[in-house]
């Protein structure tokens, strides 16, 4: 295993540590204390599986089990790794537990502040209020935009080449009661920029106002459904407060939450960041066999910002959402189907 000793320590009593968090003495844990990751052996005797992790605890708790035979819910951990294949939610299978743990740890060590913020947001999620979850995510995202980890990522990257758009960022066609919306920036793999967001919000607002539209089908032109946020716009917001207010007033995720029962998303190729965060709210998601899903934002010092902590979590739960985001791993269509992130694979 990689040298991750500085990021974790053995836990004699998970109950005591969680109680420390509840008592307000959690400063000994977390990114600021250089202890961003705790590892719990869920096969050890005790009540770990049934404990409820304090929302504000500023560290990631990873539970590991060789068999998955843990009694009670796994509320006391943020990620649950199990050493057997094809395990039910909320487990993520890692037949080699050391390698699976190293994969999570490497992402946390690289961006400990974004990682801790991510799990705090996921723990705070409310199943009864999409608006609450979207506002919380946006506030956290805006905070991280001023953080050292995001600034380091900005400084290290080569600015992407700009590709002029050819007309509208969306193609919209209506036939009777059916509306088709197609992401139309294939030259940049349908990267989700401000213009595409604004046009999508306008189209979805029209759907919300027109009950005669009973079917909405969402597509992506070209080789990929959507490659995520347009990197050329990252770091260009005037200030985080303005960015937050724009993000919450022009939220395609919120509108999809309103009209999602009429929406079918047809995804293929790369579905990165916004490319899976938005379709996750559709009533039905149909994937092509070449579909690849990824949440890469932690490596940028950020968390998902198009609604993913709310939308993806509603489909696959907070544990698997945390694993996707912390590792930045790409999952294929088969895994997405097994996890209920998509509803069908179109093999025609």
Secondary structure, DSSP 8 states (H G I E B T S, - for coil): ----GGG----S-HHHHHHHHHTT-GGGSBGGGTB-EEEEETTSSSSGGG----TT--SEEEEEESS----S--TT-SEEEESSSS--TT-EE-SSHHHHHHHHHHHHHHTHHHHHHHHHHHHT--TT-HHHHHHHHHHHHHHHTTSHHHHHHHHHS---------S-SEEEEEETTEEEEEE--GGGTT-B-HHHHHHHHHHHHHHHH-TT--EEEEEE-SS-SB--B-GGGTT-SS-HHHHHHHHHHS-HHHHHHHHGGGEEEEE-SEEETHHHHTGGGSSEEEEETT-EEE--GGGGT----SSHHHHHHHHHHHHHHHHHHHH---EEHHHHHHTTSSSEEE--
